[in-house]
């Protein structure tokens, strides 16, 4: 008897999708929860990322004026286009490609739009930052993400983190619903959550008079040594440990504070204090 051949990696119904970190949403209840979270956005065109076979896409097409669906998997994109044609849906445009490569220049996005996406786990943090920091940013986002990531995005002190601060600086996030792993095929190893991100803009930076690049340079330096005190992690940015400690104290923060304990207003004061120290003779 000849030995059984093992199935090649990436083959079969879910192979490539698993390799891309994406899972098919198979729960009608969860699909309806996503739609319910978008009720006030129905005048806006939608950018959908990772539509798969279109379980959510078809519902979006019923409720929104137009949908641009970006799919990296060529096979799934072909299947989705065929299904759209069969259903005579003409308001959905399927774009083949990696969202990080095609956004925004290769997408015919209108001035105002919203994002709805079941984001592959490996892509979440980077994609959210790209969307928030773009000059053509969406007005709002409704995203399916790993539950742990959702918790990081809406975190408050003493559990602040770089992703949470980035999102909260640009927008207002909230968790809409928790989603069990049983809602997906194939089933992932973790639970998920639907998160809504509203009022996306640069208003925070404009009102506070802070440059985003300088702000995030400070955050990356601070969180690069998360288990260390701020006076140590910010020493390079300030020029020395004593100067960093002086700036931290000037911002009304304990010199022994750790980055995860600081709120967004704390970081604003610290950014100003560090900027002052850098300009001092």
N, C-alpha and C positions, 0 to 999 in steps of 0.2 A: 504494500500500500504506500503510495507516495505521500510525503508529508504535506500537511495543510499549509497553504500559503497565507502568510499574514497580510492583512489589508494594508496597503500603503498609507503612510501618514498623509492626512489632508484629503483623503478620498471619502466617498460615502456622502450621505445626506448632510451631515453636520460637520464634516472634517475641516474644511477650510474655515468655516465660521468659528469653530473652536480655536483654531490657530490664530485667528485675528482677535480673539478675546471677546467675541460677541456671542450672545445667546438669543434664541428666538423667543419672543414674548408670546405665551400661549394662553394667557388668562384673560377672558373677556372682562372680568371684574376690574382687572388692572388697566386694561385698555380704556375702559369707561372712566376710571379714576384720572387717567392722563387727560382725556377729553374734558372732563369736568373742571380740571385745573386750567383749561384754556378758554373757558366760556367768554371772558371779557376781552379776548384777543381776536375775535372772529373777523374783524375788519382787516386784519393784517395778513399779508402773504407769509408763508411759512417756509423755513429752511429745515428739512428733516435730514438728520445724519444717521446713516446706518439703517435704512428702511427694511432690509432683508427681503422677505417675500411680500411685504406690504400690509401686514395685519393692521398696523396703525395708519399707514398711508391712505388706505381706502376710507377710513373714518375721517381723516383730515380733509380729504378731497370733498367730502360731503358738507363740510362746515366752513372751509376757508376759500378765499377767492382764487388762490393758486398755491402750489407746493413745488419746491425744488428739492428733490430727493437725491442725496449724494451717497452712492454705494461703491465701496472699494472692490467688492467681489464681482468680477465680470459676469460670472454665471448667474448670480442672484439678480444683477441688474437686468440681464436679458429676460429672466423669468418675470421680473416685475413689469417690465415694459410690455411683455406679451399679455400679462394679466390685465394691465391697464387698457390695452387695446381691445381685449375681449370684452371688458366691461364698458367700453366706449367712454372712458374717463379721459378728458382732454386738458384738464387743469393741472396735471402733474407732469413735471419735466424730470426725467431721470438723468443724472450726471454721473458718469463713471470716473472714479478716481479717489485718491486719498484726500480727505477733507483738509488736512494741513497743507496740501500742495495746491488745491484748487481754490481755497478760500483766501481772500474774497475775489481776486482778480479774474478767475475763470468762471465765475458764477454771475449770472445776470440778476443780481439782487436789486430790489427796489430800495429807495431811500429808507423806508420804514418796513421792518419785518420782525418776526419772532422766530426763535429756534425751538424745535421740539426734537428730542433725540433720546434713543436708548444707547448710551455711549459705551463702547468697548472699555472694559476696566483699565486696560493698560494706557488708554489715551486720555482718561478723564481730566487730570490736573492740567496737562499741557493744553488740551483743547479749550478748556474753560478760560485759561489765561489768554490764549490767542483770540478768542471771541470778545473778551472784555477789553483787551488792549487795542483792538483794531479800530481804525478810523471809521470803519463801516460796521460798527458794533450793532447787535440787535437791540430792540427795545426791551425785550423780556426773553427768558428761556425757561422751558419746562423740560427737565432732564431726568432720565432714569440712571442712577449711579449706584455704586456699591454703598451699602448702608454706612459703613465706616467712613467713607469719603463724605457722605452727606452730613454726618455728625461733625466732621472737621470743618466743613464749609460754614455751618451755623454756630460754631463753637464760641464760647465766651471765656474770659479768664476764670480759673487758672489753666484752661486747656486751649489757649489760643495757639495758632499755627500759621505758617506762611500762606497756605492756600486760603484759609479762612479770612485772614487779613486782606489778601488780594481781592477776594470776592466782595467782602464787606466795604472795601474802599470804593469799589466801582458800582456797587449795587446793594439791594436788600434781599437776602436769601431766606427761605423758610422751607421746612420739610412739609410736604403735602400729605404723603402717605408712606407707610412701610410696606414693602413688597417681599413676600417669602420666596425662597429659592424655587419652590414648587411651581411658581408662575412661569418658569422658563423651560424650554427644551433646546438643547440638553440642559439639565439642571446644573447651575453653578454651585460652587462650594460655599458661597456666602449669600446672605440676604441682601436685598437692594432697597432703595427708597426713591420716591419721586420728589424732586426738589424744584422749587420755583424760584427764579432769580429775577427780581423786578427793578425798575427804575435804573437801568444800566446807563451810565454816563460818566463823564469826567468831572462832574459837579463838585465832588469832594476835593479834588486836587485844585480846582479853580478857586473855590471858596477859601481853602486853607493856604493858598499861595505856595504850594509844594510841587516840585517837579516829580512826576511818577518815577523816572529813572533813579533819581537820588533817593527817593523814598524806599524803593525796592532794593537798592544797593544796601541800604541800612538794614532792612529786614533780613536779607540774605546773610549779611555779616553776623547779625545777632543770632539767627537760628542755625547758622553753620556750626555753632558750638552750643547747642541747646542746653546741655547739662552744665554749662559754665555760667558764671555771673556776667552781667552786661558789661561791666568795667573791663573784663578780659576780652570778650568777643568783639567789642567795639573799639578796642585800643588802636588797631590799625587804621580804622576810619577816622578817628579823632586825632591821630598823630602820636599818641602815647596813652598808657593806662591812666596816669594822673589827669590828663586832659579829658579822657572819656569819663572818668569818675566825676569830674567837675561839671561836664555837660549833663550827665545823668541827674546829678543833684540839682542843677539849675532847672531841670524839667520837672522837679518835684517828685522824683522817683528814687527809691532806695538804691544805693550803689551795689547792693548785693542781690538786687532783683534778677529774676530769670525771665527770658523773653515770653514764655507761655503765660506769665502772670499779668502781662500788660494789655490794656484795652487800646482800641483804635485812637481815642483822644490822647492817651499816654504817648503813643508813638508819634503823634503830631507834635506834641511839645518837645519830645526828644529830637525829632528831625530838625526843628527850629534851633534847639540848643546846639546840636552838633554843627549845624550850618554856621552859627555864630562863632563857634570855636575855630572852625576851619578858616574863617575870614579874619580872625583876630591876629594881630602882629605877633 
